[in-house]
Structures are given as C-alpha cells and as structure tokens.
Amino acid sequence: MKFNVFIGRNENFRNAYISTFNAFGYTVSMSKAKPTNSEFIAMVADKLRLEHKAS
C-alpha cells in the first residue's frame, strides 16, 4: 500500500461524497465543497418541507 490507505476508507469517503452531492446537488461550490451556513439551513429546511408534504 503506497499511502497506507485502506480501500474501506476510500469507499467511505466516496459514499459520503456521493450522498452529500445527492443532498445538495449543484448548489455547493465544488471548489469549496461545502455550502455556507445559510445555504445549508435553507436546503435542509426545503428538504424537510418536501418530505413532510409527501407524507
């Protein structure tokens, strides 16, 4: 192992990255890789509102 990184850790990072992308889509700057606090709160509120409407 060149960098002493286990495959499982890489898979965990990839899965977390994919789930983050699915939750936030293109609204997150890929150079920063995270939303601002206000963007995060707004996106979570929208997601919860839509899930509540569906149920």
HTML snippet that shows the backbone in 3Dmol.js (N, CA, C, O; Angstrom):
<script src="https://3Dmol.org/build/3Dmol-min.js"></script>
<div id="view" style="width:600px;height:400px;position:relative"></div>
<script>
const pdb = `
ATOM      1  N   MET A   1       0.841  -1.181   0.000  1.00  0.00           N
ATOM      2  CA  MET A   1       0.000   0.000   0.000  1.00  0.00           C
ATOM      3  C   MET A   1       0.880   1.235   0.000  1.00  0.00           C
ATOM      4  O   MET A   1       1.633   1.480   0.943  1.00  0.00           O
ATOM      5  N   LYS A   2       0.777   1.990  -1.044  1.00  0.00           N
ATOM      6  CA  LYS A   2       1.652   3.130  -1.225  1.00  0.00           C
ATOM      7  C   LYS A   2       1.417   4.224  -0.180  1.00  0.00           C
ATOM      8  O   LYS A   2       2.372   4.780   0.364  1.00  0.00           O
ATOM      9  N   PHE A   3       0.146   4.531   0.100  1.00  0.00           N
ATOM     10  CA  PHE A   3      -0.157   5.627   1.009  1.00  0.00           C
ATOM     11  C   PHE A   3      -0.757   5.162   2.334  1.00  0.00           C
ATOM     12  O   PHE A   3      -1.268   5.981   3.099  1.00  0.00           O
ATOM     13  N   ASN A   4      -0.702   3.881   2.610  1.00  0.00           N
ATOM     14  CA  ASN A   4      -1.260   3.319   3.840  1.00  0.00           C
ATOM     15  C   ASN A   4      -2.730   3.679   4.026  1.00  0.00           C
ATOM     16  O   ASN A   4      -3.169   3.952   5.143  1.00  0.00           O
ATOM     17  N   VAL A   5      -3.475   3.680   2.950  1.00  0.00           N
ATOM     18  CA  VAL A   5      -4.908   3.964   2.993  1.00  0.00           C
ATOM     19  C   VAL A   5      -5.637   2.684   2.652  1.00  0.00           C
ATOM     20  O   VAL A   5      -5.370   2.063   1.624  1.00  0.00           O
ATOM     21  N   PHE A   6      -6.544   2.295   3.499  1.00  0.00           N
ATOM     22  CA  PHE A   6      -7.313   1.089   3.263  1.00  0.00           C
ATOM     23  C   PHE A   6      -8.429   1.366   2.268  1.00  0.00           C
ATOM     24  O   PHE A   6      -8.957   2.477   2.218  1.00  0.00           O
ATOM     25  N   ILE A   7      -8.782   0.383   1.493  1.00  0.00           N
ATOM     26  CA  ILE A   7      -9.839   0.530   0.496  1.00  0.00           C
ATOM     27  C   ILE A   7     -11.148   0.931   1.166  1.00  0.00           C
ATOM     28  O   ILE A   7     -11.893   1.742   0.616  1.00  0.00           O
ATOM     29  N   GLY A   8     -11.437   0.390   2.321  1.00  0.00           N
ATOM     30  CA  GLY A   8     -12.665   0.716   3.037  1.00  0.00           C
ATOM     31  C   GLY A   8     -12.795   2.195   3.339  1.00  0.00           C
ATOM     32  O   GLY A   8     -13.885   2.759   3.242  1.00  0.00           O
ATOM     33  N   ARG A   9     -11.699   2.821   3.703  1.00  0.00           N
ATOM     34  CA  ARG A   9     -11.731   4.263   3.989  1.00  0.00           C
ATOM     35  C   ARG A   9     -12.030   5.053   2.728  1.00  0.00           C
ATOM     36  O   ARG A   9     -12.792   6.019   2.756  1.00  0.00           O
ATOM     37  N   ASN A  10     -11.433   4.642   1.635  1.00  0.00           N
ATOM     38  CA  ASN A  10     -11.681   5.316   0.372  1.00  0.00           C
ATOM     39  C   ASN A  10     -13.147   5.157  -0.032  1.00  0.00           C
ATOM     40  O   ASN A  10     -13.770   6.107  -0.507  1.00  0.00           O
ATOM     41  N   GLU A  11     -13.690   3.963   0.158  1.00  0.00           N
ATOM     42  CA  GLU A  11     -15.098   3.710  -0.156  1.00  0.00           C
ATOM     43  C   GLU A  11     -16.000   4.566   0.727  1.00  0.00           C
ATOM     44  O   GLU A  11     -16.988   5.120   0.244  1.00  0.00           O
ATOM     45  N   ASN A  12     -15.677   4.682   2.007  1.00  0.00           N
ATOM     46  CA  ASN A  12     -16.479   5.510   2.909  1.00  0.00           C
ATOM     47  C   ASN A  12     -16.479   6.960   2.455  1.00  0.00           C
ATOM     48  O   ASN A  12     -17.523   7.612   2.447  1.00  0.00           O
ATOM     49  N   PHE A  13     -15.304   7.469   2.075  1.00  0.00           N
ATOM     50  CA  PHE A  13     -15.216   8.848   1.602  1.00  0.00           C
ATOM     51  C   PHE A  13     -16.040   9.028   0.337  1.00  0.00           C
ATOM     52  O   PHE A  13     -16.768  10.012   0.202  1.00  0.00           O
ATOM     53  N   ARG A  14     -15.928   8.079  -0.593  1.00  0.00           N
ATOM     54  CA  ARG A  14     -16.664   8.170  -1.854  1.00  0.00           C
ATOM     55  C   ARG A  14     -18.164   8.143  -1.598  1.00  0.00           C
ATOM     56  O   ARG A  14     -18.908   8.921  -2.196  1.00  0.00           O
ATOM     57  N   ASN A  15     -18.613   7.262  -0.720  1.00  0.00           N
ATOM     58  CA  ASN A  15     -20.042   7.179  -0.414  1.00  0.00           C
ATOM     59  C   ASN A  15     -20.545   8.450   0.258  1.00  0.00           C
ATOM     60  O   ASN A  15     -21.642   8.918  -0.046  1.00  0.00           O
ATOM     61  N   ALA A  16     -19.756   9.012   1.164  1.00  0.00           N
ATOM     62  CA  ALA A  16     -20.141  10.260   1.823  1.00  0.00           C
ATOM     63  C   ALA A  16     -20.199  11.397   0.811  1.00  0.00           C
ATOM     64  O   ALA A  16     -21.100  12.234   0.868  1.00  0.00           O
ATOM     65  N   TYR A  17     -19.246  11.431  -0.111  1.00  0.00           N
ATOM     66  CA  TYR A  17     -19.224  12.465  -1.142  1.00  0.00           C
ATOM     67  C   TYR A  17     -20.454  12.362  -2.033  1.00  0.00           C
ATOM     68  O   TYR A  17     -21.075  13.373  -2.360  1.00  0.00           O
ATOM     69  N   ILE A  18     -20.804  11.144  -2.423  1.00  0.00           N
ATOM     70  CA  ILE A  18     -21.967  10.935  -3.285  1.00  0.00           C
ATOM     71  C   ILE A  18     -23.247  11.326  -2.559  1.00  0.00           C
ATOM     72  O   ILE A  18     -24.110  11.977  -3.149  1.00  0.00           O
ATOM     73  N   SER A  19     -23.389  10.945  -1.293  1.00  0.00           N
ATOM     74  CA  SER A  19     -24.610  11.290  -0.567  1.00  0.00           C
ATOM     75  C   SER A  19     -24.705  12.795  -0.341  1.00  0.00           C
ATOM     76  O   SER A  19     -25.800  13.356  -0.371  1.00  0.00           O
ATOM     77  N   THR A  20     -23.565  13.456  -0.112  1.00  0.00           N
ATOM     78  CA  THR A  20     -23.568  14.910   0.018  1.00  0.00           C
ATOM     79  C   THR A  20     -23.986  15.555  -1.288  1.00  0.00           C
ATOM     80  O   THR A  20     -24.785  16.491  -1.291  1.00  0.00           O
ATOM     81  N   PHE A  21     -23.458  15.066  -2.395  1.00  0.00           N
ATOM     82  CA  PHE A  21     -23.820  15.606  -3.700  1.00  0.00           C
ATOM     83  C   PHE A  21     -25.301  15.396  -3.972  1.00  0.00           C
ATOM     84  O   PHE A  21     -25.965  16.289  -4.499  1.00  0.00           O
ATOM     85  N   ASN A  22     -25.831  14.223  -3.619  1.00  0.00           N
ATOM     86  CA  ASN A  22     -27.253  13.949  -3.828  1.00  0.00           C
ATOM     87  C   ASN A  22     -28.124  14.864  -2.983  1.00  0.00           C
ATOM     88  O   ASN A  22     -29.200  15.269  -3.424  1.00  0.00           O
ATOM     89  N   ALA A  23     -27.681  15.196  -1.783  1.00  0.00           N
ATOM     90  CA  ALA A  23     -28.463  16.059  -0.901  1.00  0.00           C
ATOM     91  C   ALA A  23     -28.419  17.511  -1.348  1.00  0.00           C
ATOM     92  O   ALA A  23     -29.427  18.214  -1.276  1.00  0.00           O
ATOM     93  N   PHE A  24     -27.254  17.967  -1.811  1.00  0.00           N
ATOM     94  CA  PHE A  24     -27.091  19.374  -2.131  1.00  0.00           C
ATOM     95  C   PHE A  24     -27.019  19.672  -3.623  1.00  0.00           C
ATOM     96  O   PHE A  24     -27.207  20.820  -4.027  1.00  0.00           O
ATOM     97  N   GLY A  25     -26.755  18.684  -4.434  1.00  0.00           N
ATOM     98  CA  GLY A  25     -26.706  18.889  -5.880  1.00  0.00           C
ATOM     99  C   GLY A  25     -25.673  19.910  -6.295  1.00  0.00           C
ATOM    100  O   GLY A  25     -24.582  19.977  -5.729  1.00  0.00           O
ATOM    101  N   TYR A  26     -26.025  20.700  -7.285  1.00  0.00           N
ATOM    102  CA  TYR A  26     -25.093  21.683  -7.833  1.00  0.00           C
ATOM    103  C   TYR A  26     -25.067  22.978  -7.039  1.00  0.00           C
ATOM    104  O   TYR A  26     -24.396  23.927  -7.444  1.00  0.00           O
ATOM    105  N   THR A  27     -25.781  23.044  -5.917  1.00  0.00           N
ATOM    106  CA  THR A  27     -25.816  24.282  -5.148  1.00  0.00           C
ATOM    107  C   THR A  27     -24.555  24.493  -4.333  1.00  0.00           C
ATOM    108  O   THR A  27     -24.344  25.579  -3.794  1.00  0.00           O
ATOM    109  N   VAL A  28     -23.719  23.480  -4.233  1.00  0.00           N
ATOM    110  CA  VAL A  28     -22.489  23.575  -3.456  1.00  0.00           C
ATOM    111  C   VAL A  28     -21.331  23.840  -4.400  1.00  0.00           C
ATOM    112  O   VAL A  28     -21.165  23.153  -5.407  1.00  0.00           O
ATOM    113  N   SER A  29     -20.534  24.841  -4.066  1.00  0.00           N
ATOM    114  CA  SER A  29     -19.349  25.138  -4.858  1.00  0.00           C
ATOM    115  C   SER A  29     -18.389  23.964  -4.772  1.00  0.00           C
ATOM    116  O   SER A  29     -17.985  23.573  -3.677  1.00  0.00           O
ATOM    117  N   MET A  30     -18.018  23.394  -5.923  1.00  0.00           N
ATOM    118  CA  MET A  30     -17.127  22.238  -5.914  1.00  0.00           C
ATOM    119  C   MET A  30     -15.712  22.624  -5.484  1.00  0.00           C
ATOM    120  O   MET A  30     -14.956  21.768  -5.025  1.00  0.00           O
ATOM    121  N   SER A  31     -15.339  23.910  -5.625  1.00  0.00           N
ATOM    122  CA  SER A  31     -14.012  24.312  -5.161  1.00  0.00           C
ATOM    123  C   SER A  31     -13.976  24.386  -3.632  1.00  0.00           C
ATOM    124  O   SER A  31     -12.950  24.092  -3.020  1.00  0.00           O
ATOM    125  N   LYS A  32     -15.088  24.777  -3.021  1.00  0.00           N
ATOM    126  CA  LYS A  32     -15.170  24.831  -1.560  1.00  0.00           C
ATOM    127  C   LYS A  32     -15.669  23.512  -0.988  1.00  0.00           C
ATOM    128  O   LYS A  32     -15.306  23.143   0.129  1.00  0.00           O
ATOM    129  N   ALA A  33     -16.493  22.804  -1.741  1.00  0.00           N
ATOM    130  CA  ALA A  33     -17.068  21.509  -1.359  1.00  0.00           C
ATOM    131  C   ALA A  33     -17.974  21.591  -0.140  1.00  0.00           C
ATOM    132  O   ALA A  33     -18.214  20.583   0.525  1.00  0.00           O
ATOM    133  N   LYS A  34     -18.480  22.786   0.157  1.00  0.00           N
ATOM    134  CA  LYS A  34     -19.441  22.892   1.252  1.00  0.00           C
ATOM    135  C   LYS A  34     -20.277  24.159   1.077  1.00  0.00           C
ATOM    136  O   LYS A  34     -19.800  25.155   0.533  1.00  0.00           O
ATOM    137  N   PRO A  35     -21.526  24.114   1.542  1.00  0.00           N
ATOM    138  CA  PRO A  35     -22.377  25.304   1.451  1.00  0.00           C
ATOM    139  C   PRO A  35     -22.074  26.263   2.604  1.00  0.00           C
ATOM    140  O   PRO A  35     -21.432  25.892   3.587  1.00  0.00           O
ATOM    141  N   THR A  36     -22.548  27.498   2.462  1.00  0.00           N
ATOM    142  CA  THR A  36     -22.466  28.416   3.596  1.00  0.00           C
ATOM    143  C   THR A  36     -23.469  27.942   4.641  1.00  0.00           C
ATOM    144  O   THR A  36     -24.312  27.095   4.349  1.00  0.00           O
ATOM    145  N   ASN A  37     -23.387  28.473   5.837  1.00  0.00           N
ATOM    146  CA  ASN A  37     -24.336  28.081   6.887  1.00  0.00           C
ATOM    147  C   ASN A  37     -25.771  28.375   6.462  1.00  0.00           C
ATOM    148  O   ASN A  37     -26.661  27.546   6.658  1.00  0.00           O
ATOM    149  N   SER A  38     -25.999  29.549   5.881  1.00  0.00           N
ATOM    150  CA  SER A  38     -27.346  29.923   5.445  1.00  0.00           C
ATOM    151  C   SER A  38     -27.851  28.993   4.355  1.00  0.00           C
ATOM    152  O   SER A  38     -29.013  28.587   4.378  1.00  0.00           O
ATOM    153  N   GLU A  39     -26.991  28.650   3.397  1.00  0.00           N
ATOM    154  CA  GLU A  39     -27.382  27.725   2.332  1.00  0.00           C
ATOM    155  C   GLU A  39     -27.718  26.355   2.908  1.00  0.00           C
ATOM    156  O   GLU A  39     -28.692  25.725   2.495  1.00  0.00           O
ATOM    157  N   PHE A  40     -26.924  25.900   3.849  1.00  0.00           N
ATOM    158  CA  PHE A  40     -27.157  24.594   4.457  1.00  0.00           C
ATOM    159  C   PHE A  40     -28.506  24.559   5.166  1.00  0.00           C
ATOM    160  O   PHE A  40     -29.284  23.624   4.979  1.00  0.00           O
ATOM    161  N   ILE A  41     -28.783  25.569   5.975  1.00  0.00           N
ATOM    162  CA  ILE A  41     -30.049  25.616   6.710  1.00  0.00           C
ATOM    163  C   ILE A  41     -31.225  25.689   5.743  1.00  0.00           C
ATOM    164  O   ILE A  41     -32.235  25.015   5.948  1.00  0.00           O
ATOM    165  N   ALA A  42     -31.105  26.498   4.690  1.00  0.00           N
ATOM    166  CA  ALA A  42     -32.184  26.618   3.708  1.00  0.00           C
ATOM    167  C   ALA A  42     -32.420  25.298   2.985  1.00  0.00           C
ATOM    168  O   ALA A  42     -33.569  24.911   2.773  1.00  0.00           O
ATOM    169  N   MET A  43     -31.362  24.609   2.607  1.00  0.00           N
ATOM    170  CA  MET A  43     -31.519  23.335   1.892  1.00  0.00           C
ATOM    171  C   MET A  43     -32.126  22.261   2.787  1.00  0.00           C
ATOM    172  O   MET A  43     -32.967  21.482   2.336  1.00  0.00           O
ATOM    173  N   VAL A  44     -31.709  22.211   4.051  1.00  0.00           N
ATOM    174  CA  VAL A  44     -32.281  21.224   4.973  1.00  0.00           C
ATOM    175  C   VAL A  44     -33.752  21.531   5.210  1.00  0.00           C
ATOM    176  O   VAL A  44     -34.580  20.620   5.234  1.00  0.00           O
ATOM    177  N   ALA A  45     -34.085  22.815   5.386  1.00  0.00           N
ATOM    178  CA  ALA A  45     -35.484  23.202   5.591  1.00  0.00           C
ATOM    179  C   ALA A  45     -36.333  22.829   4.381  1.00  0.00           C
ATOM    180  O   ALA A  45     -37.438  22.312   4.541  1.00  0.00           O
ATOM    181  N   ASP A  46     -35.833  23.083   3.175  1.00  0.00           N
ATOM    182  CA  ASP A  46     -36.565  22.718   1.956  1.00  0.00           C
ATOM    183  C   ASP A  46     -36.759  21.214   1.858  1.00  0.00           C
ATOM    184  O   ASP A  46     -37.846  20.741   1.528  1.00  0.00           O
ATOM    185  N   LYS A  47     -35.716  20.475   2.142  1.00  0.00           N
ATOM    186  CA  LYS A  47     -35.803  19.010   2.060  1.00  0.00           C
ATOM    187  C   LYS A  47     -36.824  18.469   3.054  1.00  0.00           C
ATOM    188  O   LYS A  47     -37.628  17.603   2.709  1.00  0.00           O
ATOM    189  N   LEU A  48     -36.798  18.975   4.288  1.00  0.00           N
ATOM    190  CA  LEU A  48     -37.757  18.532   5.300  1.00  0.00           C
ATOM    191  C   LEU A  48     -39.184  18.919   4.922  1.00  0.00           C
ATOM    192  O   LEU A  48     -40.118  18.141   5.119  1.00  0.00           O
ATOM    193  N   ARG A  49     -39.347  20.125   4.378  1.00  0.00           N
ATOM    194  CA  ARG A  49     -40.673  20.582   3.960  1.00  0.00           C
ATOM    195  C   ARG A  49     -41.228  19.684   2.872  1.00  0.00           C
ATOM    196  O   ARG A  49     -42.395  19.297   2.925  1.00  0.00           O
ATOM    197  N   LEU A  50     -40.407  19.346   1.885  1.00  0.00           N
ATOM    198  CA  LEU A  50     -40.852  18.479   0.795  1.00  0.00           C
ATOM    199  C   LEU A  50     -41.161  17.069   1.287  1.00  0.00           C
ATOM    200  O   LEU A  50     -42.132  16.458   0.839  1.00  0.00           O
ATOM    201  N   GLU A  51     -40.356  16.549   2.196  1.00  0.00           N
ATOM    202  CA  GLU A  51     -40.616  15.221   2.750  1.00  0.00           C
ATOM    203  C   GLU A  51     -41.902  15.214   3.566  1.00  0.00           C
ATOM    204  O   GLU A  51     -42.649  14.236   3.551  1.00  0.00           O
ATOM    205  N   HIS A  52     -42.158  16.315   4.281  1.00  0.00           N
ATOM    206  CA  HIS A  52     -43.372  16.410   5.093  1.00  0.00           C
ATOM    207  C   HIS A  52     -44.616  16.470   4.202  1.00  0.00           C
ATOM    208  O   HIS A  52     -45.646  15.882   4.531  1.00  0.00           O
ATOM    209  N   LYS A  53     -44.517  17.182   3.075  1.00  0.00           N
ATOM    210  CA  LYS A  53     -45.635  17.256   2.126  1.00  0.00           C
ATOM    211  C   LYS A  53     -45.947  15.889   1.534  1.00  0.00           C
ATOM    212  O   LYS A  53     -47.110  15.553   1.310  1.00  0.00           O
ATOM    213  N   ALA A  54     -44.912  15.106   1.283  1.00  0.00           N
ATOM    214  CA  ALA A  54     -45.087  13.800   0.645  1.00  0.00           C
ATOM    215  C   ALA A  54     -45.748  12.789   1.583  1.00  0.00           C
ATOM    216  O   ALA A  54     -46.368  11.831   1.121  1.00  0.00           O
ATOM    217  N   SER A  55     -45.620  12.994   2.877  1.00  0.00           N
ATOM    218  CA  SER A  55     -46.190  12.004   3.810  1.00  0.00           C
ATOM    219  C   SER A  55     -47.583  12.348   4.267  1.00  0.00           C
ATOM    220  O   SER A  55     -48.178  11.606   5.048  1.00  0.00           O
TER     221      SER A  55
END
`;
const viewer = $3Dmol.createViewer("view");
viewer.addModel(pdb, "pdb");
viewer.setStyle({}, {cartoon: {color: "spectrum"}});
viewer.zoomTo();
viewer.render();
</script>
